[in-house]
């Protein structure tokens, strides 16, 4: 993936090294670590509100004032470039749709941090908080993606960021609120199915970003697309459940199967059709 020399976003808030409260422990912490850490994206508000048991501590200075390691600095630069690229693409797509795009902030943190959705640890994985319109990311997740999920490469990392920004797009357009309202009136199985559609749409929107970024800047190299598709497959609910407990419970899916995640990311990548994203809420379940 060719990204060096690209514009770097100014919308990155670096909180690494800032200590925060320990909010996970016991059975709940184990459950979150086993189940949630493996999932990209999603609405974190329910989980984080459950974990929000203590008032926020006073803000403290970073513990590592000497700066990050060179590899970490390069990864931070990569995040800034990819975020800037999403800004460029979505500003244009919103303009074509007669809307105005509002850039999200991306918060880099280490270990744990506070969001408007509550306290979070790295164990919940990258997430988007609609209450403050910020994406939260611990860079250790990229290493987790490579080692635990066997999904190496820079384009899978970019896919992670683009997926979370996709949730921001959903929030701005109003799709997120529509789904959350419908979930409040549904039983658990139906609420899960709505969550799957929202997550698959974020995968599709990540593909839309990649389509237009590639068209404008030709940043992809041989093997990049396959690596991202492999990453999408690795984090499918079926793969994760089978690895965690040895069997699969489709009614409990919240992000979609490996096949679904690959399909919708690929479709966004191939078509770049932003308005068509709405169809995910209109398709019969058998066509997902």
Residue frames as qw, qx, qy, qz and C-alpha x, y, z in Angstrom:
[[0.000, 0.890, 0.455, 0.000, 0.00, 0.00, 0.00],
 [0.442, 0.278, 0.004, 0.853, 1.49, 3.30, -1.11],
 [0.277, -0.864, -0.421, -0.021, 0.70, 5.90, 1.53],
 [0.550, -0.414, -0.051, 0.724, 3.98, 7.65, 2.34],
 [0.199, 0.004, 0.252, 0.947, 3.96, 11.35, 1.48],
 [0.148, -0.616, -0.659, -0.406, 0.19, 11.67, 1.68],
 [0.211, -0.583, 0.093, -0.779, -1.59, 14.47, 3.48],
 [0.332, -0.145, -0.825, 0.434, -1.85, 13.89, 7.22],
 [0.342, -0.726, -0.479, -0.356, -5.08, 14.64, 9.06],
 [0.048, 0.398, -0.431, 0.808, -5.06, 17.16, 11.89],
 [0.690, -0.368, -0.059, -0.620, -8.07, 15.42, 13.46],
 [0.785, -0.047, -0.590, 0.186, -6.04, 12.96, 15.53],
 [0.435, -0.756, 0.249, -0.421, -6.02, 13.24, 19.32],
 [0.653, 0.246, -0.670, 0.252, -3.13, 11.36, 20.90],
 [0.616, -0.647, 0.164, -0.418, -3.85, 10.17, 24.45],
 [0.884, 0.076, -0.420, 0.191, -1.23, 7.42, 24.57],
 [0.465, 0.173, -0.531, 0.687, 0.52, 7.23, 27.89],
 [0.335, -0.379, 0.189, -0.842, -2.29, 8.95, 29.76],
 [0.077, -0.063, -0.958, 0.267, -3.45, 6.68, 32.62],
 [0.534, -0.270, -0.240, -0.765, -7.11, 5.95, 33.15],
 [0.629, -0.297, 0.509, -0.508, -9.31, 3.94, 35.51],
 [0.084, 0.107, -0.981, -0.136, -9.29, 0.16, 35.55],
 [0.602, 0.031, 0.133, -0.787, -12.86, -0.78, 34.76],
 [0.815, 0.119, -0.474, -0.311, -12.72, -4.40, 33.63],
 [0.126, -0.412, 0.836, -0.339, -12.40, -7.37, 35.91],
 [0.545, 0.029, 0.748, -0.378, -13.68, -10.80, 36.77],
 [0.535, 0.330, 0.771, 0.104, -16.16, -12.57, 34.53],
 [0.382, 0.868, 0.226, -0.225, -17.24, -9.46, 32.64],
 [0.022, -0.791, 0.491, 0.365, -13.68, -8.61, 31.69],
 [0.408, -0.156, 0.866, 0.243, -13.09, -12.14, 30.47],
 [0.513, 0.579, 0.630, -0.061, -16.29, -12.11, 28.43],
 [0.276, 0.916, -0.044, -0.289, -15.40, -8.83, 26.76],
 [0.183, -0.638, 0.667, 0.337, -11.88, -10.02, 26.04],
 [0.454, 0.024, 0.872, 0.182, -12.99, -13.30, 24.48],
 [0.408, 0.621, 0.668, 0.042, -15.97, -12.05, 22.51],
 [0.193, 0.945, 0.188, -0.188, -15.71, -8.32, 21.84],
 [0.300, -0.683, 0.431, 0.507, -12.02, -7.82, 21.22],
 [0.445, 0.010, 0.770, 0.456, -12.36, -9.87, 18.05],
 [0.318, 0.725, 0.602, 0.102, -15.06, -7.73, 16.54],
 [0.281, 0.060, 0.150, 0.946, -14.44, -4.62, 14.50],
 [0.178, -0.270, -0.244, -0.914, -16.66, -1.63, 14.97],
 [0.373, -0.522, -0.765, -0.053, -20.22, -1.53, 16.19],
 [0.282, -0.751, -0.024, -0.597, -22.07, 0.65, 18.65],
 [0.475, 0.111, -0.719, 0.495, -20.13, 0.42, 21.94],
 [0.289, -0.490, 0.157, -0.807, -22.62, 2.32, 24.07],
 [0.848, -0.377, -0.202, -0.315, -24.32, -0.65, 25.72],
 [0.847, -0.033, -0.361, 0.389, -21.06, -2.33, 26.74],
 [0.347, 0.332, -0.294, 0.826, -19.35, 0.85, 27.81],
 [0.438, -0.551, 0.018, -0.710, -22.29, 2.04, 29.87],
 [0.902, -0.344, -0.253, -0.068, -22.18, -1.23, 31.77],
 [0.763, 0.033, -0.277, 0.583, -18.50, -0.69, 32.46],
 [0.091, 0.596, -0.089, 0.793, -18.92, 2.94, 33.45],
 [0.652, -0.544, -0.519, 0.096, -18.83, 2.35, 37.20],
 [0.538, -0.491, -0.184, 0.660, -16.48, 5.11, 38.34],
 [0.159, 0.961, 0.075, -0.212, -16.11, 8.86, 37.84],
 [0.720, 0.573, -0.118, 0.372, -13.32, 9.95, 35.49],
 [0.665, -0.458, -0.108, 0.579, -9.97, 10.66, 37.09],
 [0.020, 0.906, -0.109, -0.409, -8.19, 13.96, 36.75],
 [0.767, 0.623, -0.092, 0.125, -6.31, 14.26, 33.47],
 [0.649, -0.611, 0.305, 0.335, -2.63, 13.44, 33.87],
 [0.230, 0.766, -0.488, -0.349, 0.40, 14.09, 31.77],
 [0.893, 0.291, -0.331, -0.093, 1.67, 11.27, 29.54],
 [0.800, -0.524, 0.275, 0.102, 3.92, 8.75, 31.23],
 [0.774, 0.053, 0.352, 0.524, 6.20, 8.50, 28.24],
 [0.122, 0.925, 0.032, -0.359, 7.15, 12.14, 27.53],
 [0.342, -0.486, 0.603, 0.533, 10.18, 10.97, 25.60],
 [0.527, 0.438, -0.362, -0.631, 7.97, 9.96, 22.70],
 [0.942, 0.090, 0.243, -0.215, 6.98, 6.72, 21.01],
 [0.627, -0.233, 0.620, 0.411, 9.27, 4.20, 19.39],
 [0.076, 0.364, -0.512, -0.774, 10.12, 4.80, 15.70],
 [0.046, -0.210, -0.921, -0.325, 7.82, 1.97, 14.57],
 [0.005, -0.648, -0.679, 0.345, 4.98, 3.48, 16.58],
 [0.034, 0.598, -0.057, -0.798, 5.66, 6.91, 15.09],
 [0.078, 0.134, -0.731, -0.665, 5.44, 5.46, 11.59],
 [0.063, -0.427, -0.900, -0.063, 2.18, 3.72, 12.45],
 [0.008, 0.679, 0.416, -0.605, 0.79, 6.98, 13.81],
 [0.073, 0.438, -0.375, -0.814, 1.75, 8.72, 10.58],
 [0.060, -0.129, -0.901, -0.410, 0.00, 5.95, 8.66],
 [0.013, -0.598, -0.756, 0.264, -3.19, 6.48, 10.69],
 [0.036, 0.650, 0.098, -0.753, -3.07, 10.22, 10.01],
 [0.079, 0.261, -0.626, -0.731, -2.64, 9.68, 6.27],
 [0.072, -0.307, -0.922, -0.224, -5.47, 7.13, 6.03],
 [0.003, -0.663, -0.591, 0.461, -7.80, 9.33, 8.08],
 [0.061, 0.540, -0.176, -0.821, -6.98, 12.29, 5.82],
 [0.072, 0.041, -0.810, -0.580, -7.79, 10.12, 2.82],
 [0.034, -0.521, -0.851, 0.054, -11.19, 9.22, 4.25],
 [0.018, 0.661, 0.265, -0.702, -11.81, 12.93, 4.81],
 [0.071, 0.357, -0.487, -0.794, -11.05, 13.70, 1.17],
 [0.098, -0.170, -0.904, -0.380, -13.27, 10.91, -0.15],
 [0.084, -0.583, -0.784, 0.195, -16.26, 11.50, 2.10],
 [0.032, 0.561, 0.093, -0.822, -16.21, 15.28, 1.69],
 [0.165, 0.208, -0.609, -0.748, -16.55, 14.70, -2.05],
 [0.158, -0.282, -0.927, -0.189, -19.19, 11.98, -1.76],
 [0.040, -0.612, -0.612, 0.500, -21.31, 14.06, 0.60],
 [0.082, 0.467, -0.155, -0.867, -20.98, 17.05, -1.70],
 [0.180, 0.014, -0.782, -0.597, -22.24, 14.96, -4.62],
 [0.214, -0.453, -0.865, 0.021, -25.18, 13.88, -2.44],
 [0.152, -0.708, -0.227, -0.651, -26.01, 17.48, -1.57],
 [0.701, -0.677, -0.214, 0.068, -24.74, 17.17, 2.00],
 [0.121, 0.822, -0.446, 0.333, -21.85, 18.54, 4.03],
 [0.848, -0.079, -0.473, 0.226, -19.42, 16.10, 5.62],
 [0.368, -0.844, 0.275, -0.277, -18.20, 16.72, 9.14],
 [0.530, 0.422, -0.699, 0.230, -14.79, 15.20, 9.85],
 [0.822, -0.529, -0.205, -0.044, -14.64, 12.85, 12.84],
 [0.146, -0.777, 0.584, -0.184, -11.85, 12.94, 15.39],
 [0.890, 0.059, -0.448, 0.064, -9.68, 9.86, 15.85],
 [0.468, -0.761, 0.369, -0.254, -8.39, 9.21, 19.37],
 [0.689, 0.290, -0.632, 0.207, -5.24, 7.16, 19.80],
 [0.568, -0.652, 0.311, -0.395, -5.03, 5.64, 23.25],
 [0.448, 0.308, -0.825, 0.158, -3.09, 2.95, 25.07],
 [0.128, -0.059, -0.886, 0.442, -4.77, 0.52, 27.40],
 [0.066, -0.668, -0.730, 0.131, -7.86, 2.49, 28.39],
 [0.083, 0.102, 0.080, 0.988, -9.50, 5.84, 27.94],
 [0.224, 0.511, 0.604, -0.568, -12.71, 7.78, 28.44],
 [0.032, 0.233, 0.593, 0.770, -15.23, 8.51, 25.71],
 [0.418, -0.092, 0.084, -0.900, -18.63, 10.14, 25.69],
 [0.779, -0.095, -0.490, -0.378, -19.99, 6.58, 25.52],
 [0.839, -0.535, 0.063, -0.078, -18.22, 5.63, 28.75],
 [0.309, -0.688, 0.641, 0.146, -14.85, 4.17, 29.72],
 [0.910, 0.372, -0.133, -0.123, -13.18, 1.80, 27.32],
 [0.569, -0.523, 0.581, 0.256, -10.25, -0.60, 27.35],
 [0.186, 0.483, -0.694, -0.501, -8.28, -1.81, 24.39],
 [0.279, 0.052, 0.958, -0.046, -10.08, -5.14, 24.85],
 [0.509, 0.586, 0.470, -0.420, -13.23, -3.74, 23.21],
 [0.575, 0.275, 0.530, 0.560, -11.27, -3.16, 20.01],
 [0.071, 0.017, 0.200, 0.977, -11.53, -0.09, 17.76],
 [0.059, 0.640, 0.761, -0.092, -14.91, 1.61, 18.03],
 [0.035, 0.392, 0.217, 0.893, -16.85, 4.69, 17.03],
 [0.090, -0.471, -0.664, 0.573, -18.72, 6.69, 19.66],
 [0.113, 0.634, 0.525, 0.557, -21.65, 8.59, 18.09],
 [0.336, -0.848, -0.363, 0.188, -22.09, 10.73, 21.22],
 [0.284, -0.781, 0.183, 0.525, -18.81, 12.57, 20.61],
 [0.708, 0.702, -0.026, -0.078, -18.32, 11.62, 16.93],
 [0.062, -0.753, 0.654, 0.038, -14.89, 10.13, 17.60],
 [0.910, 0.174, -0.375, -0.011, -13.15, 6.95, 16.50],
 [0.512, -0.711, 0.464, -0.130, -11.13, 5.27, 19.27],
 [0.883, 0.359, -0.294, 0.069, -8.11, 3.14, 18.42],
 [0.591, -0.648, 0.463, 0.126, -5.35, 1.43, 20.38],
 [0.438, 0.659, -0.550, -0.265, -2.54, 0.74, 17.92],
 [0.309, -0.292, 0.899, -0.108, -1.94, -2.61, 19.61],
 [0.754, 0.335, 0.425, -0.373, -5.06, -3.80, 17.78],
 [0.593, 0.672, -0.368, -0.249, -3.12, -3.74, 14.51],
 [0.061, 0.467, -0.877, 0.096, -0.58, -6.12, 16.01],
 [0.553, 0.063, 0.726, -0.405, -3.47, -8.24, 17.29],
 [0.732, 0.535, 0.026, -0.422, -4.90, -8.30, 13.77],
 [0.465, 0.618, -0.624, -0.108, -1.63, -9.65, 12.41],
 [0.027, 0.345, -0.905, 0.249, -0.80, -12.17, 15.12],
 [0.435, 0.103, 0.750, -0.487, -4.15, -13.38, 16.47],
 [0.674, 0.524, 0.331, -0.403, -6.18, -13.15, 13.28],
 [0.603, -0.040, 0.608, 0.514, -3.38, -13.83, 10.76],
 [0.378, 0.837, 0.371, 0.137, -4.29, -10.69, 8.81],
 [0.502, -0.415, 0.119, 0.749, -1.01, -8.90, 8.06],
 [0.360, 0.411, 0.449, 0.707, -0.50, -5.89, 5.84],
 [0.055, -0.163, -0.172, 0.970, -1.22, -2.18, 5.80],
 [0.341, -0.195, -0.469, -0.791, -4.42, -2.29, 3.77],
 [0.509, -0.462, -0.726, 0.001, -6.20, -4.39, 6.43],
 [0.304, -0.356, -0.407, 0.784, -5.20, -1.68, 8.91],
 [0.118, 0.033, -0.206, -0.971, -6.68, 0.94, 6.60],
 [0.423, -0.335, -0.723, -0.431, -9.84, -1.19, 6.31],
 [0.399, -0.454, -0.670, 0.432, -10.20, -1.09, 10.11],
 [0.093, -0.312, -0.147, 0.934, -10.02, 2.71, 10.13],
 [0.243, -0.044, -0.479, -0.842, -12.33, 3.04, 7.14],
 [0.388, -0.408, -0.818, -0.116, -14.88, 0.71, 8.75],
 [0.274, -0.516, -0.532, 0.613, -15.03, 2.90, 11.86],
 [0.049, 0.246, -0.138, -0.958, -15.29, 6.04, 9.74],
 [0.261, -0.246, -0.763, -0.538, -18.11, 4.22, 7.96],
 [0.296, -0.567, -0.723, 0.260, -19.98, 4.22, 11.27],
 [0.105, -0.442, -0.139, 0.880, -19.45, 7.99, 11.39],
 [0.167, -0.007, -0.551, -0.818, -20.97, 8.28, 7.91],
 [0.314, -0.434, -0.829, -0.161, -23.96, 6.24, 9.10],
 [0.248, -0.545, -0.521, 0.609, -24.34, 8.56, 12.07],
 [0.010, -0.304, 0.125, 0.944, -24.26, 11.70, 9.93],
 [0.256, -0.112, -0.677, -0.681, -26.77, 10.34, 7.41],
 [0.587, -0.200, 0.236, -0.748, -29.11, 9.11, 10.14],
 [0.745, 0.063, -0.623, -0.229, -28.97, 5.39, 9.44],
 [0.313, 0.111, -0.802, 0.497, -27.53, 4.58, 12.88],
 [0.309, -0.010, 0.442, -0.842, -30.36, 6.29, 14.74],
 [0.728, 0.073, -0.282, -0.620, -32.95, 4.52, 12.60],
 [0.669, 0.089, -0.737, 0.037, -31.44, 1.15, 13.41],
 [0.155, 0.073, -0.724, 0.669, -31.07, 1.88, 17.13],
 [0.501, -0.013, 0.190, -0.844, -34.68, 3.02, 17.32],
 [0.795, 0.075, -0.436, -0.414, -35.83, -0.17, 15.59],
 [0.496, 0.148, -0.800, 0.302, -33.69, -2.28, 17.93],
 [0.173, -0.130, 0.560, -0.800, -35.41, -0.80, 20.98],
 [0.709, 0.081, 0.108, -0.692, -38.73, -2.19, 19.73],
 [0.762, 0.270, -0.550, -0.208, -37.37, -5.60, 18.67],
 [0.906, -0.408, 0.110, -0.004, -36.53, -8.81, 20.51],
 [0.460, -0.662, 0.494, 0.326, -32.88, -9.83, 20.90],
 [0.660, 0.137, 0.636, 0.376, -32.71, -11.98, 17.76],
 [0.389, 0.816, 0.357, 0.235, -34.19, -9.24, 15.58],
 [0.182, -0.959, 0.160, 0.146, -31.97, -6.61, 17.23],
 [0.603, -0.388, 0.567, 0.406, -28.93, -8.73, 16.38],
 [0.591, 0.446, 0.564, 0.367, -30.04, -8.97, 12.76],
 [0.155, 0.974, 0.140, 0.085, -30.33, -5.18, 12.58],
 [0.421, -0.781, 0.372, 0.274, -26.84, -4.87, 14.06],
 [0.684, 0.005, 0.594, 0.423, -25.52, -7.21, 11.36],
 [0.445, 0.755, 0.387, 0.288, -26.97, -4.98, 8.64],
 [0.109, -0.989, 0.087, 0.048, -25.39, -1.90, 10.21],
 [0.559, -0.562, 0.513, 0.330, -21.99, -3.60, 10.40],
 [0.654, 0.270, 0.580, 0.404, -22.17, -4.95, 6.85],
 [0.276, 0.921, 0.224, 0.156, -23.05, -1.46, 5.68],
 [0.297, -0.883, 0.307, 0.194, -19.93, -0.12, 7.44],
 [0.654, -0.169, 0.615, 0.407, -17.91, -2.76, 5.59],
 [0.510, 0.649, 0.480, 0.297, -19.53, -1.65, 2.34],
 [0.028, 0.999, 0.018, 0.008, -18.73, 2.00, 3.11],
 [0.520, -0.619, 0.470, 0.355, -15.11, 1.05, 3.81],
 [0.624, 0.194, 0.622, 0.431, -15.08, -0.46, 0.34],
 [0.290, 0.894, 0.310, 0.147, -16.61, 2.69, -1.14],
 [0.252, -0.907, 0.245, 0.233, -13.80, 4.71, 0.42],
 [0.594, -0.322, 0.609, 0.416, -11.16, 2.36, -1.00],
 [0.573, 0.552, 0.539, 0.277, -12.75, 2.50, -4.47],
 [0.196, 0.964, 0.125, 0.131, -12.57, 6.28, -4.71],
 [0.411, -0.799, 0.369, 0.236, -9.19, 6.55, -3.00],
 [0.668, -0.070, 0.616, 0.412, -7.71, 4.07, -5.46],
 [0.478, 0.719, 0.431, 0.260, -9.31, 5.87, -8.39],
 [0.009, 0.998, -0.028, 0.053, -7.82, 9.18, -7.28],
 [0.230, -0.834, 0.501, -0.002, -4.42, 8.12, -5.97],
 [0.846, 0.320, -0.426, -0.020, -3.69, 4.55, -7.15],
 [0.271, -0.685, 0.576, -0.354, -2.41, 3.58, -3.72],
 [0.919, -0.148, 0.309, -0.197, -3.06, -0.16, -3.85],
 [0.106, 0.573, -0.789, -0.194, -0.33, -2.67, -4.59],
 [0.674, 0.070, -0.687, -0.264, -0.48, -6.33, -5.59],
 [0.482, -0.138, -0.814, 0.293, -1.94, -8.43, -2.80],
 [0.094, -0.099, 0.380, -0.915, -3.46, -5.54, -0.85],
 [0.636, -0.125, -0.179, -0.740, -7.07, -6.30, -1.73],
 [0.764, -0.078, -0.637, -0.071, -6.73, -9.99, -0.94],
 [0.334, 0.044, -0.662, 0.670, -5.17, -9.19, 2.43],
 [0.316, -0.085, 0.236, -0.915, -8.11, -6.93, 3.30],
 [0.756, -0.079, -0.375, -0.531, -10.63, -9.56, 2.17],
 [0.641, -0.009, -0.727, 0.245, -8.81, -12.15, 4.28],
 [0.060, 0.070, -0.541, 0.836, -9.05, -9.80, 7.27],
 [0.560, -0.096, -0.039, -0.822, -12.79, -9.33, 6.70],
 [0.794, -0.054, -0.559, -0.230, -13.21, -13.11, 6.59],
 [0.455, 0.101, -0.726, 0.505, -11.11, -13.64, 9.72],
 [0.089, 0.015, 0.503, -0.859, -13.39, -11.45, 11.81],
 [0.540, -0.229, -0.507, -0.631, -16.69, -12.93, 10.66],
 [0.614, -0.401, 0.357, -0.578, -18.95, -13.97, 13.53],
 [0.980, 0.028, -0.114, -0.159, -18.95, -17.60, 12.42],
 [0.673, 0.402, -0.471, 0.404, -15.16, -17.84, 12.45],
 [0.064, -0.520, 0.491, -0.696, -14.90, -16.08, 15.79],
 [0.769, -0.300, 0.214, -0.522, -17.58, -18.15, 17.48],
 [0.961, 0.127, -0.244, -0.004, -16.17, -21.41, 16.19],
 [0.500, 0.448, -0.514, 0.534, -12.70, -20.47, 17.44],
 [0.232, -0.471, 0.436, -0.731, -14.02, -19.32, 20.83],
 [0.633, -0.167, 0.533, -0.536, -16.47, -22.11, 21.65],
 [0.253, -0.128, 0.936, 0.208, -16.28, -24.70, 18.91],
 [0.224, 0.529, 0.803, 0.157, -19.75, -24.10, 17.44],
 [0.025, 0.120, 0.229, 0.966, -21.75, -21.34, 15.76],
 [0.093, 0.603, 0.708, -0.356, -25.00, -19.65, 16.83],
 [0.239, 0.381, 0.432, 0.782, -26.24, -17.57, 13.85],
 [0.230, -0.825, -0.462, -0.232, -29.01, -15.87, 15.85],
 [0.520, -0.747, -0.092, 0.404, -26.33, -14.30, 18.06],
 [0.570, 0.248, 0.229, 0.749, -24.38, -12.79, 15.15],
 [0.076, -0.862, -0.247, 0.435, -23.92, -9.02, 15.49],
 [0.082, -0.679, 0.390, 0.617, -21.41, -8.29, 12.71],
 [0.754, 0.512, -0.187, -0.368, -22.13, -10.84, 10.00],
 [0.946, -0.053, 0.271, 0.171, -20.60, -14.05, 8.74],
 [0.445, -0.421, 0.475, 0.632, -17.20, -14.17, 7.05],
 [0.371, 0.365, 0.692, 0.500, -18.89, -14.62, 3.69],
 [0.044, 0.899, 0.432, 0.050, -21.15, -11.61, 4.25],
 [0.310, -0.833, 0.101, 0.446, -18.36, -9.33, 5.41],
 [0.438, -0.186, 0.593, 0.649, -16.19, -10.22, 2.43],
 [0.306, 0.570, 0.678, 0.349, -19.11, -9.81, 0.03],
 [0.003, 0.943, 0.333, -0.016, -20.13, -6.34, 1.14],
 [0.356, -0.716, 0.272, 0.535, -16.63, -4.94, 1.49],
 [0.436, 0.003, 0.674, 0.596, -15.85, -6.27, -1.99],
 [0.240, 0.715, 0.611, 0.239, -19.07, -4.81, -3.43],
 [0.118, -0.952, -0.093, 0.269, -18.30, -1.36, -2.05],
 [0.430, -0.513, 0.478, 0.569, -14.75, -1.63, -3.37],
 [0.408, 0.199, 0.726, 0.516, -15.89, -2.64, -6.85],
 [0.139, 0.749, 0.581, 0.288, -18.79, -0.20, -7.28],
 [0.261, -0.024, -0.174, 0.949, -17.96, 2.85, -5.14],
 [0.246, -0.525, -0.507, -0.638, -21.71, 3.51, -5.08],
 [0.018, 0.064, -0.578, 0.813, -22.42, 5.50, -1.90],
 [0.561, -0.068, 0.025, -0.824, -26.22, 5.93, -2.41],
 [0.744, 0.005, -0.606, -0.280, -26.59, 2.17, -2.90],
 [0.165, 0.193, -0.810, 0.528, -25.50, 1.60, 0.72],
 [0.515, -0.088, 0.298, -0.799, -29.11, 2.09, 1.79],
 [0.745, 0.079, -0.506, -0.427, -30.14, -1.15, 0.08],
 [0.323, 0.154, -0.874, 0.328, -28.66, -3.17, 2.94],
 [0.270, 0.084, 0.613, -0.738, -31.68, -2.20, 5.06],
 [0.651, 0.289, -0.025, -0.702, -34.09, -3.15, 2.28],
 [0.447, 0.293, -0.810, -0.241, -32.77, -6.54, 1.11],
 [0.910, -0.258, -0.150, -0.288, -34.45, -9.76, 2.06],
 [0.568, -0.655, 0.498, -0.030, -32.34, -11.60, 4.64],
 [0.901, 0.092, 0.390, 0.166, -31.60, -14.42, 2.22],
 [0.603, 0.724, 0.054, 0.332, -29.88, -11.93, -0.10],
 [0.286, -0.914, 0.287, -0.016, -27.45, -10.60, 2.51]]
